[in-house]
């Protein structure tokens, strides 16, 4: 019997370089989330320093994280609780 893969979080970090609209559009495009969720994440990262954009399996989290980085955003993954 197989067990589910452990979840990983894709974490977006605040930066003072990218325009807020660009960040929201990039989150929607790469994480495939709603504009409302992307806006909430962008504001949280701006105010708190970081925000969890999504939780998924490790390989997908790594892909989304690398995609954010390729667009000039600061993102990391961490084991989700």
C-alpha positions, 0 to 999 in steps of 0.5 A: 500500500502506498503512502502519500508524498510529504507536502512541501511549501513554496514560499515567496519572499519579499523583495524591493525590486519587482513591481507588485502587479508583476508579482501577482501576474507571475504567481497566477501564471506559474502557481495556477492560483486565482488572482485573489490568492496571488494578491493575498500572497503578494501582500503577505510577503510584502508585509511579513517578509514571506508567504506560502503560495502553495503546498504540493509534493516536492518535485512540483514545489521545486519546479514552481520555485525554480520558475519563480526564480527564473522570473526574478522572484525570490522563492524557496521550498520547505517541508510543510507541516 
